[in-house]
Amino acid sequence: MAQPKVSSPLLQLADAAPTLGLLVVIFATGDLLKASWVTIVLSALALAMGLVLERRIRPIPAFSGGMALIFGGLAIVFHRGDLLQMKMTVVDGALATILFAGVMLKRNPLKMLLGGTMNLPDEAWRVLTIRYGLFFVCSAIANEIVRRTQTPQVWAVFKLAAIGASVLFGAAQFPLLRKYWHEPGSGEAPEPPEPGF
């Protein structure tokens, strides 16, 4: 028997809390190590809350939270705040690699992840996968440029802009979904991991 899915504002807030906390601390202090502590605590709480509310581990928040714990922990252990900034590069680079490897191997990790929510033909999944792969490559490259050349506060502004860009990019997939999605009342753009999650 499948577990019921809970989609509550509390759960959505918990998922967003680590990123919001990170941005608030950086804007307020410019201290990436303090931001690392906040990220670790809020990521652990978000994962625990998701498990309690849904009685299951959700793949995207689990991946995002796990990476936040790893990179936040490394930043604190090595006293290098830039390791926290590198999370976005590594995560987006890994996502792009997985997506492009799936296309080359004629597998579709995006379909495996989201296929239960959208009924699309394989060709549409392939196009969507390539588009998101390219988006994640661009996001990783942009993060490296900004984190290496700008202050933590400017990087925080960039991260906020990257979240907005991911939402707009998801919305831009609507025409593709509308063209191929055959279920009545369908057409909602997919919601991938935000850059760096």
PyMOL commands that set and color helices and strands:
alter all, ss='L'
color gray80, all
select helices_A, chain A and resi 9-29+32-54+59-77+82-104+109-114+122-149+152-172+174-180
alter helices_A, ss='H'
color red, helices_A
deselect
rebuild
show_as cartoon
